């Protein structure tokens, strides 16, 4: 039965090749639009993920501030100061914390031969590389042995290396930081850089060695990675632990500034989801225009084949048979056009390549640009939309054909 239906549909399409081809092209253009719009939304979401992945997603950054509320017998306006004891307290009190790093930074004069620049010097422990999602391009990062020996070793951010050494090899060379000699042991891979982020212009040295350049008794920030999915609850726990230790109100956001990366990630994920829904709606409207064209062509086909329908009914064809015959023809045109449109969408996505987004405002940010991502989910959504529109567009002509009176149909001129 189904085989006969598809054969009849194919024969009808061959009989009106030009009309069928134009209708298929309309459906192909519509489904290609849907796929490309959805893939654009996927590309935006992927670009956002890449941007945040460059900084690390499950990371919190604690920066001391100044109290704005009275608490624990202290007046407002008291500065908060971090120490290494706070690092140990947080690690001990919150098992969700995986790796935690104290950081002290200072802008220093850095000299190599006749070149002198001001760079940020970051003093941290070896885990700083994992917490801050740093990766070494050449050489190595400082290790625990360097910490113990207070070794004068330095790891250069990519841009710092380029400014000091240009295209020359920097490994095992010596630079002077505020007049103190350091050996270059590593160069980092370029990171996405925008706004106030100056990772590529930072030089990383052991935390213990940082004492030769700055006072490390008080920390500038505490970074830590965590494994909890409830990042808001973890942030609240951090505020209560620190508030209890330093006697400030845990709700005082000016006393303790917490930069929660996952919170920003989820905000952008919500925006990306809303964009995908909007683009899918626009694509469905575009495909709907092709569906209207399909409906009109099928109605014309019903009118031209009225006598044929009358003959089929006089020979015993039921309403159901006529209905399925025309619906099958509409769905065949729909899905052949859909296959052509999906192929067109793949061709366009390969031809377009990368669309500039974040790289326009940040350095080394090609990973934050948009690529048209056609994934299985996109194809499933597009196919569902295509099937619904093809089914609805074929219903009215099929119903009209199935309800024709056989006597009147045979007399139709």
C-alpha positions in Angstrom: 0.0 0.0 0.0 2.7 2.5 1.0 4.8 1.5 -1.9 1.9 2.3 -4.3 1.4 5.7 -2.7 5.0 6.7 -3.1 5.0 5.5 -6.7 1.9 7.5 -7.5 3.4 10.5 -5.8 6.6 10.1 -7.8 4.7 9.7 -11.1 2.7 12.9 -10.4 5.9 14.8 -9.6 7.5 13.7 -12.9 4.4 14.7 -14.8 4.9 18.3 -13.5 8.6 18.5 -13.2 9.1 22.3 -13.4 6.3 23.0 -10.9 7.6 20.3 -8.6 11.2 21.6 -8.8 10.3 25.2 -8.0 8.2 24.1 -5.0 11.1 21.9 -3.8 13.5 24.9 -4.1 11.1 27.0 -2.0 11.1 24.3 0.7 14.9 23.8 0.4 15.5 27.5 0.9 13.2 27.5 3.9 14.8 24.5 5.6 18.3 25.8 4.8 17.4 29.1 6.5 16.2 27.2 9.6 19.3 25.1 9.8 21.7 28.1 9.3 19.9 30.2 11.9 19.9 27.4 14.4 23.6 26.7 13.7 24.3 30.4 14.2 22.7 30.2 17.6 24.8 27.1 18.4 27.9 29.0 17.2 27.1 31.9 19.5 26.7 29.5 22.5 29.9 27.7 21.6 31.8 31.0 21.3 30.7 32.1 24.8 31.7 28.7 26.2 35.1 29.0 24.6 35.6 32.5 26.0 34.8 31.5 29.6 36.7 28.2 29.3 39.8 30.3 28.6 39.5 31.8 32.1 38.2 28.7 33.8 34.5 28.1 34.5 34.3 26.5 38.0 36.5 29.2 39.5 35.8 31.9 42.2 38.0 34.9 42.8 38.0 36.6 46.2 39.1 40.1 46.5 39.3 42.0 49.8 37.4 45.3 50.0 36.2 47.6 52.8 33.2 47.0 55.1 30.1 49.1 54.5 28.1 47.7 57.5 28.7 47.6 61.2 29.2 44.1 62.5 31.0 42.3 65.4 31.5 45.6 67.3 33.4 47.1 64.4 32.3 50.3 62.6 31.9 50.4 58.8 34.9 51.4 56.6 37.4 48.8 58.0 39.6 47.3 55.2 39.6 43.6 54.8 43.0 41.9 54.5 43.6 38.3 53.4 46.5 36.2 54.8 47.7 32.7 54.1 45.7 31.6 57.2 42.6 32.5 55.3 43.6 30.2 52.5 44.1 27.3 54.9 40.8 28.1 56.6 38.8 28.1 53.4 40.4 24.8 52.3 39.7 23.2 55.7 36.1 24.5 56.0 34.8 23.9 52.5 35.4 20.4 51.1 34.0 21.5 47.8 37.2 23.5 47.1 39.6 21.5 44.9 42.6 23.8 44.5 43.1 27.1 46.2 45.8 29.7 45.4 47.0 32.9 47.2 48.0 35.6 44.8 50.1 38.8 45.3 50.7 41.0 42.3 52.8 44.1 41.7 53.7 46.2 38.6 57.4 46.2 38.2 60.1 47.4 35.8 61.2 44.4 33.7 64.4 44.7 31.7 66.1 42.6 29.1 69.3 44.0 27.5 68.2 47.5 26.3 64.4 46.9 26.5 62.5 48.0 29.5 58.7 47.6 30.2 56.3 47.7 33.1 54.6 44.4 33.6 52.4 42.9 36.2 54.3 40.3 38.3 52.1 37.6 39.8 53.4 35.6 42.8 51.6 32.3 43.2 52.0 28.6 43.9 52.4 25.8 41.2 48.6 25.2 41.2 48.1 28.7 39.9 48.4 27.2 36.4 45.5 24.8 36.8 43.3 27.3 38.7 43.8 30.1 36.2 43.6 27.8 33.2 47.1 28.6 32.1 49.0 26.4 29.6 52.7 26.4 28.9 53.8 26.8 25.3 57.5 26.3 25.9 59.5 25.3 28.9 57.7 24.7 32.2 55.8 26.4 35.0 57.4 27.0 38.4 57.1 24.0 40.7 57.2 23.2 44.4 61.0 22.9 44.4 61.2 26.5 43.1 58.9 27.5 46.0 61.0 25.9 48.6 64.3 27.3 47.3 62.8 30.7 46.6 64.2 30.3 43.1 64.5 33.4 40.9 62.7 31.9 38.0 60.0 33.5 35.8 57.3 32.3 33.4 56.4 34.9 30.8 53.0 35.6 29.3 53.0 35.5 25.6 52.9 39.2 25.0 55.5 39.9 27.6 57.8 37.5 25.9 57.2 39.1 22.5 57.9 42.6 23.8 61.1 41.6 25.6 62.5 39.0 23.1 60.6 39.6 19.9 61.1 36.4 17.9 64.1 35.2 19.8 64.2 32.2 22.2 63.5 33.3 25.8 64.2 30.1 27.6 67.3 30.1 29.9 67.7 33.8 29.3 67.9 36.2 32.2 65.7 39.2 32.8 65.8 41.8 35.6 62.7 42.6 37.6 63.1 45.8 39.6 66.8 45.2 39.3 66.8 41.5 40.5 67.9 38.8 38.1 65.5 36.0 37.1 65.9 33.1 34.8 63.1 32.5 32.2 62.0 28.9 32.5 58.8 29.0 30.5 56.5 30.9 28.1 52.7 30.6 28.2 50.3 29.9 25.4 48.4 33.1 24.3 45.0 33.5 26.1 41.9 35.3 25.1 42.5 38.8 26.3 39.9 41.6 26.5 38.9 44.4 28.9 41.0 44.6 32.0 42.4 41.1 31.5 46.2 41.3 31.0 47.2 37.6 31.4 49.4 37.7 28.3 51.4 40.7 29.7 51.9 39.1 33.1 55.1 37.4 34.4 54.6 34.5 36.9 57.1 33.8 39.7 57.0 31.6 42.9 55.0 33.0 45.8 58.0 32.8 48.1 60.2 34.6 45.7 57.6 37.4 45.4 58.7 38.5 48.9 61.8 40.0 47.3 59.6 42.3 45.3 56.6 43.0 47.5 55.1 42.4 51.0 53.4 39.0 50.8 52.0 39.1 54.3 48.7 40.4 52.9 47.2 38.8 49.7 45.7 40.7 46.8 43.3 37.9 45.9 42.5 34.3 46.5 41.6 32.0 43.6 40.1 28.6 43.9 38.5 25.9 41.8 35.6 23.8 43.0 33.5 20.8 42.2 30.1 21.8 43.6 27.2 22.4 41.1 25.5 24.7 43.6 27.9 27.6 43.1 25.5 30.1 44.8 25.4 28.1 48.0 29.2 27.8 47.9 29.6 31.5 47.5 27.3 32.0 50.5 29.4 29.6 52.5 32.6 31.4 51.6 31.0 34.7 52.8 30.0 33.2 56.1 33.4 31.6 56.7 35.2 34.8 55.9 32.7 37.0 57.8 33.1 34.9 60.9 36.9 35.1 60.7 37.2 38.8 60.0 34.0 39.9 61.9 32.1 41.5 59.0 28.5 41.0 57.9 28.4 38.1 55.4 25.8 40.0 53.3 28.2 43.0 53.0 29.3 42.6 49.4 31.6 45.6 49.6 33.7 43.9 52.3 34.3 40.7 50.3 34.0 40.9 46.5 33.4 37.5 44.9 33.8 37.0 41.2 31.8 33.9 40.4 32.6 32.8 36.8 29.8 30.2 36.7 27.2 32.9 37.5 28.3 34.8 34.4 28.3 31.6 32.3 24.7 30.7 33.2 23.6 34.3 32.4 25.1 34.0 28.9 23.8 30.5 28.5 20.3 31.9 29.1 20.9 34.6 26.6 22.2 32.1 24.0 19.1 29.8 24.6 16.8 32.8 24.1 18.6 33.6 20.9 18.3 30.1 19.6 14.5 30.1 20.2 14.2 33.5 18.5 16.2 32.3 15.5 14.2 29.0 15.3 11.0 31.0 15.3 12.3 33.3 12.5 13.4 30.3 10.5 10.0 28.6 11.0 8.3 31.7 9.6 10.6 31.6 6.6 9.9 27.9 6.0 6.2 28.6 6.5 6.3 30.8 3.4 7.6 27.8 1.4 4.8 25.8 3.0 2.2 28.3 1.7 3.7 27.9 -1.8 3.5 24.1 -1.4 -0.2 24.4 -0.4 -1.0 26.6 -3.4 0.7 24.2 -5.9 -1.1 21.2 -4.4 -4.5 23.0 -4.6 -3.7 23.8 -8.3 -2.8 20.1 -8.7 -6.1 19.0 -7.2 -8.0 21.3 -9.7 -6.1 20.0 -12.7 -6.6 16.4 -11.7 -10.3 16.6 -10.7 -11.3 14.2 -13.5 -8.6 11.8 -12.5 -9.9 11.8 -8.9 -13.4 11.2 -10.2 -12.2 8.2 -12.2 -10.3 6.8 -9.2 -13.4 7.1 -7.0 -15.7 5.5 -9.6 -13.3 2.6 -9.7 -13.6 2.1 -5.9 -11.1 4.4 -4.4 -12.1 5.6 -0.9 -11.7 9.1 0.5 -8.9 7.8 2.7 -7.0 6.6 -0.4 -7.3 9.9 -2.2 -6.3 11.8 1.0 -3.2 9.7 1.5 -2.3 10.0 -2.2 -2.1 13.8 -2.2 -0.7 14.0 1.3 2.1 11.6 0.3 2.8 13.8 -2.8 3.1 16.9 -0.5 5.4 15.1 2.0 7.6 13.7 -0.8 8.1 17.2 -2.2 8.7 18.5 1.4 11.4 16.0 2.4 13.2 16.0 -1.0 13.3 19.8 -0.7 14.4 19.4 2.9 17.3 17.1 2.0 18.4 19.6 -0.7 18.1 22.4 1.9 20.2 20.6 4.5 22.9 19.9 2.0 22.8 23.6 1.0 23.1 24.6 4.7 26.2 22.4 5.1 27.8 23.9 2.0 27.2 27.4 3.3 28.5 26.6 6.8 31.8 25.2 5.3 32.1 28.2 2.9 31.5 30.8 5.6 34.0 29.4 8.1 34.6 31.8 11.0 32.5 34.9 11.7 34.3 37.6 13.6 32.8 38.2 17.1 35.1 38.5 20.1 38.3 38.7 18.1 37.2 42.2 17.0 37.6 43.5 20.5 40.2 41.1 22.1 43.5 39.7 21.2 44.1 36.0 20.6 40.3 35.5 20.7 39.7 33.5 17.5 38.1 30.8 19.7 35.5 33.3 20.7 34.4 33.9 17.2 31.2 32.3 15.7 31.3 29.2 13.6 28.1 27.7 12.1 27.7 24.5 14.2 25.3 22.0 12.6 24.9 19.3 15.2 22.4 16.4 15.4 20.1 18.4 17.6 19.9 21.1 15.0 19.0 18.6 12.3 16.3 17.0 14.5 14.7 20.3 15.3 14.8 21.4 11.7 13.3 18.0 10.5 10.5 18.3 13.0 9.7 21.8 11.9 9.9 20.7 8.2 7.6 17.7 8.8 5.0 19.8 10.7 4.9 22.5 8.0 4.8 19.9 5.2 2.0 18.0 6.9 -0.1 21.0 7.5 0.5 22.4 4.0 -0.5 19.0 2.4 -3.6 18.5 4.6 -5.9 21.1 3.1 -5.4 20.0 -0.6 -5.6 16.4 0.4 -8.9 16.9 2.3 -10.3 18.9 -0.6 -9.3 16.1 -3.1 -10.8 13.4 -0.9 -14.1 15.1 -0.5 -14.8 15.7 -4.2 -18.1 14.2 -5.5 -17.2 11.6 -8.0 -20.1 12.4 -10.3 -19.2 16.1 -10.4 -15.5 15.3 -10.7 -16.1 13.2 -13.9 -18.1 16.1 -15.5 -15.3 18.6 -14.6 -13.8 20.3 -17.7 
